[in-house]
């Protein structure tokens, strides 16, 4: 059984580490193994900024990877949470009744959707602002 609410929360909270992909598709999922790398590179960029200051150009490239990864996973959480229960059960629970409870939306799913919209929007706008700010600062330095 693949619970839609649990998959939504995993995409939101553990998505950058690929937890939702492993939950839905198993340990052999290639996308699940790819997802942690941009997040780790972005975290490395944050560490470089803390150690070397805001003028480190490599961190300008790396930090947005973390933000865009979080925004992507928030979008995936929204897609999971808004998916039709019949389609969810057909895709992830084919052996269960199409009207099974695990594919239905409940209050925790709606809460995850609200959190995903807040977190995803914040991460996306912050990443875009950070990227454009440093891009134009770099252009001004040349």
N, C-alpha and C positions, 0 to 999 in steps of 0.2 A: 504494500500500500504506500502510495506517495501522496502525502498530505499537502494540499495547496497552501494552507496557511503556514506550515513549517517551511515549505520551499520558498515562500515569499519572504519570511523572516531571515532565512539563510542567505538569500540573495542580497538582502539589505545589509545585514550585519557581517556576514562572512563571505560575501560575494567577491571582494578583491582577492581572497585566498582560494576561490573556486569551490567553496563548500556546497553551494546549491547545485553545481554541476555534478559533483561527486554523489550527492544525495539522489539526484534524478537519473543519472546515467552510469553511475558506478565508477570505480577507481581507474578504469582504462580510458576515461574521457580525456581526449587530447586538449580540448579547450580548458577543461578544469585544471590541467597541469600548466597551461600557458598563463592563466590569469594572475598567479602570484608574481610573475616577473615584473610587469610594469609597476605593480604596487611596491615591490621591494626596491626597484630603481627610484621610484618617487620618494620613498622613505630615505633612501641613500642621499638623494638631493636635499632633503630637509636637513639631514645630519651635516652635509657639506656646508649648507648655509649657516648652520649654528656654529660650525668650527671656523669657517673661512670668511663669513660675512656675506652680505647681500650682493657683493660685486662678483661673486663666483659665477662665471658664465655657464659652466656645466650644470650647476644646480638650476639655472633658468630653464634648461631643457628637461631636466629630470623631474622636477617638482610637479609640473602639470600632468605627468603620467599618472601620478597618484590621484589627482583630482578627477581626471577624465575616467579613470578606472572606477572610482567610487560612483561617479555620475552614471556610467554605463550599468553598473550593478543595481543602482537605484531604478533605472529604467527597466531592467529585467524584472525586478521585484514588482514594479507596476504592471508589467505585462502578465506576470504570473497571477497577481492578485485580481486582475480584471478579466482573466480568462473564463470562458463559459464552463460551468461545471461538467456539462456533458462532454465537451471537447477535452477537458482536463482528464476526466476518467477514461475516455477513449484512448488518449495518448499515453498516460502514465499508469493507469489501472485497468488494462483491458480485460482482466479476468473478473473484475467486480461489476456489480450492477451499475449502469450509467447514472443512476440517481443516487449513488453512494454518497455518504456524508463527507468523506475525505476530500471530495472535489468542490464542496460548497463554500461559499463565502460567509464568514461570520464576523463578529465584532473585532477579533484580533487581526483578521485579514484587513479590515478597513483601517485599523490603527496602523498596521504596517504600510498600507498605501499612503496614508497621510504623512507618516515619517519618511517614506521613500520620496515623496514629492518635496518635502522640506530639505532633506539631506541632499538629494540629487540636484535640486535647483541651486542650492548653496555651493555645492562642489563644482558644478559646471560653470556658474557665473564667476566664482572665485578663480578657477583655473583659467578661464578666458581673460579675465582682467589681469591676472598675474602675467600671463603669456604676452598679451599686447603691451602691457606696461614695460616689460623688460625688452621686448622687441624694439619698441620706439626709443627706449633709453639707449640701447645698443646702436641704433641708427644715428642718434644724436652724437654719440661718442666718436663716430667715424668721420 
